[in-house]
Amino acid sequence: MDSGAGSASPQHVAIIMDGNGRWAQRRGKPRLFGHHAGAKRVREVVRACPDLGVKYITIFAFSTENWKRSEAEVTGLMSLFRRYITKEARALVEERVRVRFIGDRSRLGKKLINLMGELEEMTAHNDHVHLTIALNYGGRDELARASKRLAQDVATGALSPDNVGEETIASYLDTSILPDPDLVIRTSGESRISNFLLWQSAYSEYEFINTLWPDFSAEVFGDVVDRFAGRDRRYGAVQPAAE
């Protein structure tokens, strides 16, 4: 890990995409109208990544807590996810975007699960941008699922308790093959992390901005990334005094 006053562009940016519903309600539209507008922003932000030096981008699409929303909104969101995958698949392949999904798939519909798997397979050889979509994801849920798998391996003798360390735990997470996020952005003015990438973001820089997600343009994204370059990332160390 590099430390010092000032950093290069973040290699991995994670985004809590918040504000779709409020954006729609301010326009007298149903909340799903905002979610559809937000899906278009995902396309724009992903396309902006290469020029900004961002290699990995992870977006929080649906949390384990979002099932508490109205049945109509949840049903509409699931339909939107299926439509997004179907509509965007060809462009993602052509633009060499590799797509991964993290989260617990067991509660999702069979058709959506199949589409997710097909998109992952279709884009498996792409390496221009790595897009990870957190769908039915929660940080605590991820840690609980990882702990169960780790405990099973210890019980069967496949893993010794003496060999369990931070790297071991990280290898059981949904994000095991991804670098930790350098920068986590939350839109809409809320200043909380909402159970997102709890382990992975231990040393991430955070940026809470007032912009609602459907208004989060490539220009706004670029401004946030530019501000990251001025951050002093020490990872617990002390910056040496200037001579």
N, C-alpha and C positions, 0 to 999 in steps of 0.2 A: 504494500500500500504506500502510495506517495503521501508525503505530508509537506506542509509549508504554506506560505501565504500565497494563495492563488492556485487554482487547479485548472486542468484542461477541461474541455467539454465533458459532461458526464457520459460515461460509457453506457450506463443503464439508468433509465428514467422510469419510475413507476407513477401512475396517475390514478387518484381517486376522482372519478368523473362525477361530480356532484352538481346539482342545480337544474337538471332537465325539467323536473316537474314545476318548479317555480318559474322557470323561463316560459313554459307554456301557459301557466295560469296568469301571468302578467299580460299575456296576449289574448286572454279569454278562451284559451284552447284547453282540451283535455290533456292530462299528464302524458299520455302516450304520444301526443304530438311532439312534446319535448324530447322524448326518448328517440323518436325517429330523427329529429334534428341533430341530436347528440351523436347518433350513429354516423352521420355524414362527417362530423368533426373527426371521428376516429380515422377515417380515410385520409383526411387532410394532414393530420398530425403524423401519421405513420409515414406518409410521403415526404414530410419535412425532415425526418430523422437523418438521412444520409448527409444532407447539406449542413446539419448542425453537429455532426460528429457523433450522433447517438446510434449505437449499434443494437441495443436491446431496449425494448419498451414494453412495459407490463401495465395493463389497464384493468381496473376493478369494475367488471360489468354487472355482477349480481352476487350479493353476499348471502351467507347462510341466514342472516337476519331478514333479508328482503322477502322471505316467504310470509312475513307478517303483514305485508301490504294487501290491498284488496285483491280478491280473486280475479277481477277484471284486469287489473294492472299486471299481475303476475302472468296471467294467460297471454296478455298482449306482449309482454316482454319476451316470453318464450317463443312466440310467433316471430317477433322481431329478430331474435337470435338465429332462428332457422332461416329467415329471409336474408339476413346479412351474410351468412355463410354461403348460401346458394348464389347470391348476387355478386359477392366479392371474390369468390374462389379463383376465377380466371385471372382477374387483375392481380391478385396476390401472387399467383404463380408467375405471371409475366414480369412483375416487379421484383421478383426474387425475395419475397418476404416469407420467412419461415414462421409458421403459426403453431403455437402450443397452447393447450388449455390446462389450467390448474384448478383444483377444487374437487369436491366429492360429486362424482357423476351419478351416483346410485339413485338420487332422487329426481333426476332429469328424465324427460320423455325419451323413449327408445329412438324415435326419429332424429331428435336433436343429438343424442349420443352418437348415432351412426354418422351424422353429418360432421360432427366434431372430429371423429376418427378419420373420416375420409379426407378432410381438409388437412389434418396433420400429416397424413401419408402423402398427399399431393404436394405438399410444400417441404417435405423432409430434407430435400437436397438443396434448398435455398439458403443463402448466407448473407444476403445484402442487408437485411434488417430482421431481427428476431422479435416477433410480436407474440407476447404471452397474454392470454385472456383469462382472467380469474372469474370463473363461472360457478356459482354455488360454492363460493370460497369464503372461509373465515380463518384468520390466523390461529385462533385457539383450536378450532376443529382440525386444522392441518397438523398442529402439534400433537393433538390427541391421536389422530390416525397414525402419525409417524411413531408415537410412543408404543402403540399397540404392535406395530410391525417389528419394532426394535425388541420389545419384550418377548414376542414370539421367537425371534432369532436367538435370544439369550436362553429361553426355555428349551429350545431344541439343541442347544450347544453350538449353533452356527456362529455365535458371537459371544465373546467373553466379556463379563461386566468390567473387567479391568481395562478393556480396550475402548470403552465408551467415553468419548470426549466430544468437544464441540464439532469437530469435523465429522465424527460418526453420526451425530444427531442431524447435522445438515444434510448428510447423504440420504436420510430417510424422508426428507421434506419433498413436497411437490416440485420445488425449484432446484433440485439437487444438481442439475447440470447448468444452471444459470449463475452468473455473478450476482452478488448482492447489489441492490440498487444504490447508486451514488446520490440520487436526488429523488425525493418523493414530493409530488405536487398534489395539492387538493384545491379544487375550484369551489366557487360559490360562497366564500367567506367564512366557512366553518373551520374551526381550529381543533380538529380531533382526527385521530388516525383510523377510527372505526374498524378495528380488528383486522387491519390489512398488513400483511407481511411483517408480523410482529418480530420474528426471529431475524429475518433478513435485513431489516431496516435499523438494526442496532446502532450503526454508525452512519446512517444516511443523513444527508442534509434535507431539511423540509422547507417547503415554500407554500404558504397558505395565501391564496389570492382571491379577490372578490369576484372575479369574472365567473359567470355561470357557464357550465360546460358547453352548451350550444354556441356560445360566443367566444370560445377558446380557439382562436385562429392560429395559423402557423406563425403569424407575426407575434402574437402573445407568447406562444411557445418559445420562439426564438429569444424574446426578451428575458424570459425566466432562465433559459439555458445560459444566456450571456451573464446574468447575475451570479450564476453558480461559479463562474470562473474567478470571481473575487472572494469566494469563501476560503477560510483558513481551516483546512481539515487536518487535525493533529492526531485523531484516533487515540486520545488519552495521553499523548505525549506533550511535552512543553517545547514550544518553538524556541530554538536557540536565539540568544540576544544578538543583534547586529553588531559586528565588530567596528 
